Structures are given as structure tokens and as C-alpha cells.
């Protein structure tokens, strides 16, 4: 398909009936060479034209309603502010309800997603001398959870189309000291868990799912977080279920989940005995109250995000300039914490990504890159390799090999090409809102020959 033919052919299917009517009136730009009544609508806003949408207002996030406000007020009045004050407080009740929602036997609240991951690493007995394979394309919390226990985070490169761990790279990184794999369901979409679980079984490894961005996503009939040995979630403000800060662990192994409880309760078990090493990672009752109050509508918001994401993807089908994140076979739904695409500058007159983003923002649709550098390029690497504990527990040969194998060129490519719409709030918009996104993208595409002059 010729580049200039794309928008012309797809114009009728790209915008909704309502938007098409607006085109006739000259209210929004047209695609291809279709002429509008207002000559300025086809000109890039950044160059003086009329924007697709002025001051775009998305659905607010974090989600707030009166039920949540009342839950906080009720908790404040109760005087029960810590989970150990009551076995029927908001946190223990949230744990029961979250386990039901996720389809697991057990759930445990923590103070953050990082704390949830760290608790799991410690509960599985992973420590100095051990290695955990994970992704370089993630939040530092993933790495922090491993180095907090003084284990070695081994980073495997990505599948550049899905932005997820490449299972082939994971298997290449396994050594005699590897104890676990920590796949990250980045953007809220499933990793290739079929392959990852097969690798884990073959090499007798534990699997901790970093599901911090992926609440309620489903892969091959299983809710994300229930496929590995343990699943971890974040309820930080931007996440699709949120309480400011907060995290959770889910699992079906009672003995293992009891170990998690003991670790996050500063080493004190449910029986009240001080048994092991552990920080205090407990979720507080205010976080539990906010979470409990919003669970009732979580599935409806999840379904709407998936619907809008599918709509956007259908409109971008076969468009060469922006290619949505590849979803693996077996992906039934995703959290869509972010809606992400790869930017292919060769289809935008070789204009750098930043110029595309500036032009798009001027049209009223703000997008951005995501992670600027993979974590394999951050200073923490030099820091831990200079610590005595790492120099003592890992041989000089292993640390030298570690540095030599640190390169992740596919991750570098993803960092350079990523374009994302933060989706927790925006994907709760209307279909007309989604049409505005597509209209802005296509307007910039139609004016791609002007981008390098910005």
C-alpha cells in the first residue's frame, strides 16, 4: 500500500459517523487530499493551523467517587488505622475481596508494588549468590526488589514488537545460580507466559510475575498473576486500580503465602512469633478503604479500556507509521495501563520522534516516550558491582561476564521508538475521543513533509 493512499482509503473507516459529519462542516481535518471548507484545518496547528481539538480534557484519574470519600471518613472515625488492630478491618477485607476478584485462594496487601516483589524474592529464599532473570524495560522497583535481597538481577533483551522479555534471551541467560524468572507484563499486557513457564519448568525455576501494571489481564484463560508461583501488583496513583501507594501479592500456595505474610510483617508470623528476616511492608487501613470502595466498578472500567484500545488498534491496522504493541497469541485482555506504539520515522519523512510528538501535542493530543533508558544503562549497576557483598558472593569472572552481557540492543530500540498514551484515564473516554486521537495522528501524517521544519 502506498503511504499517501493509506489515509485516503481509510478515511471513512477511520472516523466515526459523527466525526465524518464534522469533517463536512470543516470542524476537523480531513485525510489524504480531501478538501475541507476551512483551508486552515489541514494545516498543522504548530505551524498556525487549527488544532484537531483544543484543550483536550480526558476522564480524570485517579478515579474518585463519594463511596471512596465516605470509606476514608468511616476509617478515620473508626480509629482502626493499622491492619493488626482488627482481623476484619479494611486491609484484611480487601485481601479477601481481591483474591475473589483475581480467582486465587489468597491475597496479601503491601505498601507498594516494589514491596510486594521484594517480599516474594525474600519469601522464596533468594539471596546473595543467586540470580533472577528479568526485563531491563521496567520500573526500577523490579530491580530494587532483587538487589534488596542482594541477589543479582540478570537482564534479558526484549521482543521489540511486544516490548516484553524475549523467552529465547531468557533461556540464554540461565546459569547454575539462576533461581527465578521475573517476567514484567509491561504496559499491562501479557508476556509470552507459555514459553516462560516452559523454560521455568525445564530448569526448575520459580516464577514471580511482575503484574504491577496489569490488573485483571487474561492470558490463555488465566488472570495475570496467577500463572507463576506468585503475582505482584501495584496500586500506585497512576495504576488502573489505585490508592496512592500500595501493592499486593496473590497466590494459591498457602505455605508460600504465609511466608510472604511473615516477611512483610517484619519477620513476625501470623502466630506472633518472630521467625525470619523481614521489613515492615504492611498496607495501611486507609489504602485498604480506598481500594475496597473502588473494586465494584473495576471490571467495568477494565472492559471500557479494552474496548477503546481495540478500537484504536483497529483504526491503526496496516498503518506503517505507528504500530501498536504486539499482543501474544492467547492474550484475551490487558490492563491497558498504557496504550503504546512503535514510531517508524521512515514513514514520517524521517522526522525524529520528538518532532512528531510536538506536532501531535499542538493538535491537542499529548503523547510521549516512556522509559528513556533501559535499566541496563543506569548507575545502579556500577553501584552494586562495587559493593563488598557482591564482590564476595560472585566471582570476578562472573561479574566480568555480567558486564559483558549487559547490552540489550532491542531494549535500546524500544526506548528510542516508543510512543505512548497514558491510558488509565484517557481510555475511559468516548469513541469520539478515540476518533480525536486517530484524527490528530493522521493529520500529522498527512503533513509529514513539514515535520522537519518544526
Secondary structure as GFF3:
##gff-version 3
##sequence-region A 1 454
A	DSSP	alpha_helix	3	14	.	.	.	ID=ss1
A	DSSP	alpha_helix	17	24	.	.	.	ID=ss2
A	DSSP	three_ten_helix	39	42	.	.	.	ID=ss3
A	DSSP	three_ten_helix	45	47	.	.	.	ID=ss4
A	DSSP	alpha_helix	66	78	.	.	.	ID=ss5
A	DSSP	three_ten_helix	83	85	.	.	.	ID=ss6
A	DSSP	alpha_helix	90	102	.	.	.	ID=ss7
A	DSSP	beta_strand	106	110	.	.	.	ID=ss8
A	DSSP	alpha_helix	113	123	.	.	.	ID=ss9
A	DSSP	beta_strand	131	135	.	.	.	ID=ss10
A	DSSP	alpha_helix	140	147	.	.	.	ID=ss11
A	DSSP	beta_strand	152	156	.	.	.	ID=ss12
A	DSSP	beta_strand	158	159	.	.	.	ID=ss13
A	DSSP	beta_strand	164	165	.	.	.	ID=ss14
A	DSSP	alpha_helix	167	172	.	.	.	ID=ss15
A	DSSP	beta_strand	178	182	.	.	.	ID=ss16
A	DSSP	three_ten_helix	186	188	.	.	.	ID=ss17
A	DSSP	alpha_helix	193	203	.	.	.	ID=ss18
A	DSSP	beta_strand	206	210	.	.	.	ID=ss19
A	DSSP	beta_strand	218	219	.	.	.	ID=ss20
A	DSSP	beta_strand	222	223	.	.	.	ID=ss21
A	DSSP	beta_strand	230	234	.	.	.	ID=ss22
A	DSSP	beta_strand	247	251	.	.	.	ID=ss23
A	DSSP	alpha_helix	254	264	.	.	.	ID=ss24
A	DSSP	alpha_helix	285	315	.	.	.	ID=ss25
A	DSSP	beta_strand	322	324	.	.	.	ID=ss26
A	DSSP	beta_strand	331	333	.	.	.	ID=ss27
A	DSSP	beta_strand	338	343	.	.	.	ID=ss28
A	DSSP	three_ten_helix	345	347	.	.	.	ID=ss29
A	DSSP	alpha_helix	353	362	.	.	.	ID=ss30
A	DSSP	three_ten_helix	375	377	.	.	.	ID=ss31
A	DSSP	alpha_helix	380	385	.	.	.	ID=ss32
A	DSSP	alpha_helix	388	393	.	.	.	ID=ss33
A	DSSP	alpha_helix	396	404	.	.	.	ID=ss34
A	DSSP	alpha_helix	409	417	.	.	.	ID=ss35
A	DSSP	beta_strand	418	422	.	.	.	ID=ss36
A	DSSP	alpha_helix	423	426	.	.	.	ID=ss37
A	DSSP	alpha_helix	431	446	.	.	.	ID=ss38
A	DSSP	three_ten_helix	448	453	.	.	.	ID=ss39
###
